[in-house]
Every structure is written in structure tokens, then in C-alpha cells.
Amino acid sequence: MNGAPYRQELDTPCLVVDLDRLEQNIAEMAEYARSRGLALRPHFKTHKTIEIAQLQRQYGAIGFTCAKLGEVEALVEAGVLDDILVAYQIVGEQKIARLLRLLERAPITVAVDSVAVAEPLSRAVAARGKRLDVVIEVDTGLGRAGVQPGEPVLRLARELMQMPGLRLRGLMTHEGHAGRAPTTEEMERLARAAGEALVSSAALLRRHGVSVDIVSVGSTPAALATTRVEGLTEMRPGTYVFYDAAAFRFGRIGPERVALRVLTTVISRPSPDRAVIDAGSKTLTFDPPPPGRAGYGYVVDYPMATIARLSEEHGVVELPPGVDGPIVGERLEIIPNHVCPVVNLQDELVAIRNGKVVATWRVAARGRVR
């Protein structure tokens, strides 16, 4: 795509989405979910874009996962009144009030991991004569939010079942730690262990008479490993719509499958071993590279180059000896280390097909982090 018209037409830095790759990625994951008998509930936070959400729905997504209520509000404002899981703890009077307003417009399930989180929700929905569906977030190794598997899950489930206004639907986890594994084998081991911990916790609840409808996992790098565990009901991948540098290192896909690129311009060649681009930390973010790689993104046009340093508006690219380019004014494409925060920094995505611009999509939930 080096000579594609869009590379010279667009102002930079900007985010370019190849529609053929995007549709292939969405279709492939949808077909995989169907083949495993799993509901597909993709994470909206990756793209935050209504047009892509609608495309995912067309390919069979049952609804969406959101990280924050602002993302739910963006979907609802756009008329996407769907089945939404907020995979996040809703805490504080302001957020509970927003949640109650949203419940009037769309079916929403929220994650809880403690009585301290659940009780205010119970009081608020019961006072309104409403019911709120909840899932217990289980920490299967990430070490972030969530209750530990096994007996702690059962104890919390029993507490939740006594709370007016709440209906316990099941369990969820995010096995994101598997995606940081140094090898494919270790990633698969961690992913399977996470899935097994979640399924065994669900089985424990059922043995004690607790109904469990949802057993939900979520991670793109680990998606095809975790979901080989029997007993899951739902998967929540996010970055698969685009992929990024964290995904292709495991070998299942290569850079040619990554649908989103940062288009950037070389603005300086101060020395033979250094180029400077107009994409800095405000575009590429400081997300570190995945294990085995270096730099703040993968330079598609010069794979041996390293984006070694970032300031706010500059990216410093180190070049190995003997590399002729790039020259000042040359356009480069960068695959981000982590695509989600990169999208959140932009107002729009430029959609291309066959090297030509066909649409510009607003990032509807850009900055909606509350």
C-alpha cells in the first residue's frame, strides 16, 4: 500500500482503517464463536465507534461490553440500544444515578466484586422498584479487580442473592495477564488455567443451588486458548477488530492482518541513524512493547527500525546501518503497541478500501472515561 492514494491525501498523524482487513477480522472471530457455541460480546472500548459496533452486530454479536458508563451513553445516544455488560465496578452516587437513567433505555448488566460495591447498587435499584442484573468479577490471575476463584465466589454469591433488586446472572473474568506471556506455550497455559478457574467456580455455585447463566471470558490474545475450556458461555474480545503489535507476536496473525495503522510523516532526518516523525506520545501513547519487541510501535515500512523515544509531538526512530530511507516528507504506517488508548486519543478514524478513502467515522466515545 506504499503508493496508495490515501497516504498522500491525508493530513497526519491520523488513524487509517482498512475495511477489508476489518471485515475479515470481525467475520473470523464471529465464526469462531459460533463454532464453539459461545455468545460473542465484543468490547466497545477498543474502537469506540458506532459504525464498527453496527458491523459487529451484523456479524452476530449478541451485545457489547463496555468499560465505563460514558461508553454505554455513547451507544445509547446513537440509538444502539443493545444488551450491554459493564465489565467494571460502578461506585459512587453520580455513577449510580447515571446507571439508573440508562436502565430506562437499555438492558445493562454490571460487574461486582464485593459487598461494598453491590450494596449501594441494591439500595438504589430497590428504591426505584427496579432490578439490576449483575455478574461476579473473578480474578483468575490478572491481579486487578475481582474476587478469588472458588469459595470466595460462593460467599459473595450468597450475599448477592439476599440483596433486593439484584439478580445474579453468573461470572466473568479478564485473563489479560495471559497476553503478556513471553511465549505462546505460556500464554496458552495461563489462558486455560483462567478458563478452568472460572468454570470450576461456576460449577461450585451450581452445586450449592446458585443459578449460573453466564460464564464469560475476555481477551483477544488469549481468545482462542481460553475458549477451548468446556463450560464457558461467552467471550468478550476487543482488539481483534483491528489487532495490534501485542497480537501478532504469537504467530497466529502477521502485520498484514492489522486493520488499523497510524499514518505519520517524516519531518526530519538529522542523522543517518535517526528519523523524526510527527506522531509522538499524544498519538502513539507510552504503552510498552510486548515481550520480544522494542519501541513504541511497529514501523510497517521499515520493520528493522525502532521508535526509540517519544515526546508529545515527536517520535524518534532509530535506523540500522545501511538503510537508505526514509526521507523527509515520506509517509510511514505504524502499528500501535496497544490500539485501544491510541483510538481514544483521536477524534476520527479514516476508512479506506483498495487504497482509497471511503468514509470518515467519528470516535463517538472518545474521551468518555467516566
N, C-alpha and C positions, 0 to 999 in steps of 0.2 A: 504493500500500500504506500510505498515511498513516494510515488508520483501521483497519488490520488489527489483530485482537485481540492478536497476539503482541507488538506494540510496547508495550503497557501491562502485559502479563502478566509479561514477563521482567525480571529484575534486570540492571542494566548496570554497566560495559560488558560486552558479550558478542558472540559471533560467531554470526551468523544465516545459514543456507544455504538458499536457495530451491531445492527439489528439482526443480521443472520446469526452471529455468534450468540447474541442474547436469546433469540428464539430457540436455538439449539440447546442452550444450557437449561432453559426453563422446561422445554419438552422432555429432555433427557431425565431430569430429576422427577418430573411428574410421572413418567413411565416407570421409573424405578420404584417410586412409592406405590403405584398400582400393583407392580409385580410382587411386592412384599405384603400387600394387603394393608398398607398404612395410610392413614389420613395425612395429607400434606398441608401444613400450616406455616408458610414461609414467613421469615422475619422481615417486616417492613422497614426496619431501621437501616438496612443496607442501602436501599435506593431512595426511600422517602418520596417516591414519585408515583402519582396516580396512574399514569399510563402503563407503567410496568406492573403495578398491582392488578390492573384490569387484565393485562396479558396473563399473569399468573392464574387469575381466576378462570380465564378461558381455558387454560390447560388443566383445570381440575382442582386447584387449591380449595380447601373447604372454608378457608377464612385466613386471618392473618395473626401473626404475633407482633406485638408492639413492646417497646421498652418503656416508653413514657406516655402519659396521658396526652401530651401535645401531639404525638403521632396519631393517637386514636382520634383526636379532634380534627386533624387534617383529613383523615379518611372520611369521617362523618360529614365534614364541611363540603367535601367533594361529592357527596352522595353515595359513597361506598359504604352502605350500611350493612356490615358483614359481621360474622361471628369472630370476635376478637379476643385473644388471650393477651393480657398484660403480664408479661413474664418478669414482674418487678413488684416490690413491696409498695403498697400505697399507704403513705404515712403523712399525717397532718390534716388539720381541718380544711385547709384550702383544697388539697387534692381530693379529699373525700367528697367535698361539695361538688367538685368538677365531675368526679366519678358518678355521683348520683344524677347529675344532669345528663351525662352520656348514656346512662342506663335507660333513660326515657327514649333513646333514639336507636340503640343498637344492643344486641346481646353481647355482654362482656363477662369474661372470667378473669379473675386476678390471682396472682400467686401470693401465698403467705408462708412464713417460715417460723412463726412464733405466736403465742397467745397475745403478746404485746401488740403485734401488728393486727391480728384478727379481731380482737375485742372492740376497738373503735369502729371498725367496719360493721360489725354485728349491730352495735348500738344504733349506728346511723341508718342502716337499711331497715332495721326493725321498726324504728321510729316512723319511717315513711310507709310502712306496710309493704316493703319490697323484699325481694330475695336476691342474693348475690351468690353466684357460683364461684367456688374457689378451688384451687389446686395447691397441694403442698409442694413447695420447692425443696428438693433433696440435694444435698451436697455430695456428689459422687466422686470428688477428687479435685475439683477446681479450687476449693478453699476460699470461696467468696461467700455469698449468701446461701442459706439453705440449712435444713436440719439434717443431721446424720442419718444414714440408712438404718433400717431395722426398727428396734424398739423405740427410738426417739420419734420416728414417723408415726408409729402406732399411738404413742402417748399424745402427740399433737392431734391426730385424727380424732381421738376420743374427746378431746377438749372442744374441737371444732363442731362436732356433732351435737354438742349441748348448747351451742350459741344460736340464739334466734336470728333468723334472717339469712343465715349462711347455709349453703348446700355444698358439701364436699363432693367434687367430681373425680378426683384422682391425684396423680403425682406428675411432677415434671422435674427435669434436670437440664443443665447445660454442661456438657462434657468438653468445654473449651480447652481444658488442660491437655487433652489428647492431641490437639492440633499443634501444640508446641513441642511434641516429642522429637527427639533427634533422628529417629529412623522410622520407616514405615512399619516395621515389626512392632516397635514400642508403641507407636500410635494405635495400631490395631489392638494391642493388648490392653492399653488404657481404656480405649473405647468400649471394648467388650466388657471389661470389668465394670465400667459405669452403667452400661445397659443391664448387666446382671444384677447389680446392686439395686437398681430401680425396680426391676421385675420381681426380685425377691421381696422387696419392701411391699410391693402391691400384693403379692401372694400372702404375706403376713397379715395385711389388713383384711383380706378376704377370709382368711381362716378365723378371724375374730369377728366376722359378721359385718365388716365395713364394705359397702359397695364401692367398687373402683371401675369407672368407665374409661378414664383417660390415663395412659401411661406414656408420657411424652418426652422425647429426647430432642436435642437441638445443637448441631454443629456441622458446618459444611465440610471441613477437612476430615472429620470422623464419620460423616453421614453413612457411608457405605460399609463401615465396620460396626458401629454401634447397632445399626438396624438389622444385623444378622442374628441378634439375640431374639429368641422367640418370646412373645408375651408383650411386646410393645404395641401401642395402638396408633402412635402419631409421631411424625418427625417435623422439625422446625428449622431447616437450614436457612441461611440468609445470604451469604456471599456467593452462593452458587450461580446467581443470576449473572454476575459479572466474572467471578473468580478474581484472584489477586496473587501476589507473589507468595503468600502463605499457603496457597493451594497447590500450585503446580510443582512444588518441590518434592511431593510424594510420588510423582511419576505417573499418576493416572491421567492427568492432562498436561499439556505443554503451554507455553506462552501464546501459541496461536489460537487457543481456545478462550483467552481472556477477552471479554467483550468491552470492557471499559479501559481507556487509556487517557493519561494526562498528555495533552498536546502542548508542547513547550517550544520556545525559540532560544537558540544560542545567541547570547547578547555580547559575549566577549571570549577571545582566545588569547589570554595574557601570556601563555607559555605553551610549549609543545605538549606538556603532560597535563594541561588543565584547560577546561572549558567552563563557562558560566552560563546557566540557563535562567529563564525568568520565572521559574517555579521554585519557590522557597518553602519555608515551613508553613506559610499560610495556604499553601496548595497541597504539598505532599505529606505534611504532618511529620512529627518526630517519632512515629511508630517505628520500633526497631525492626531490622530484617529478621526473617525466620532463620532458625539454625541452619548453618551451612552456607549462608549468603551474607553479603556485606552491602552496606549503603542504604540510602533512603528511597529505594525503588529500583526496578529493573529496567535498564535502558534497552528497549527493543532493538533500536537501530545499531547499537554498539554494545553487544552483550558482555564484553570484557571490561567495559567502563564501570566505574563506581561513583555513585553520588555520595561523596565522602562527607560533605558539610552542607548545612543549611543555615541561612539567616532568613529573616522574614520574607524577603522578596527575591533572594538569590539561592540557586543551587550550584554548588561547586562540584564539577565532575572531573574525577581523576582518570586519565587515559594511559593505557600501557604504551611502552615504546613501539614505534613503528606504525602507529595509527595515523592515517592521513587526515581524516575528518575529526569532528565536524567543523564547518566553517561558520563564521558569523552570519546570522540570518537563517541558518539551517533549522528546519523543524524536526523535533525528536518526539518519540512517543515513549512514555514512562508507564510501567505497570506498578501501581502502588503496593507497598508492603501490606497495608490493610485498607481495603477500599471504603469501608463504612465511614470513618471520620473524614476521608477525602471528599466524599459526596456531600457530607454535612457542611463543608466549607464553601460550597458553590451554590449559586442561585439557579443554575440550569444545567441540563445535560443536552448535548447536541447529538441527535440520532443520525446515523449515516447508513447507507446501503449502496453497495457497489462503488464505494469511494465518493459518493455524493451526499450532501446534506439533504435530509428529507423532512426533518422536524426538529423543533427545539422544545424540550419538556422542562417545565418549572419543577424544581425540587420543593414540593409542596410542604414538606415537614422540615425544611432546612432551619436549623436553629431551635426547633421545638424540643427542648431538652428538659422542660419542666413537666 
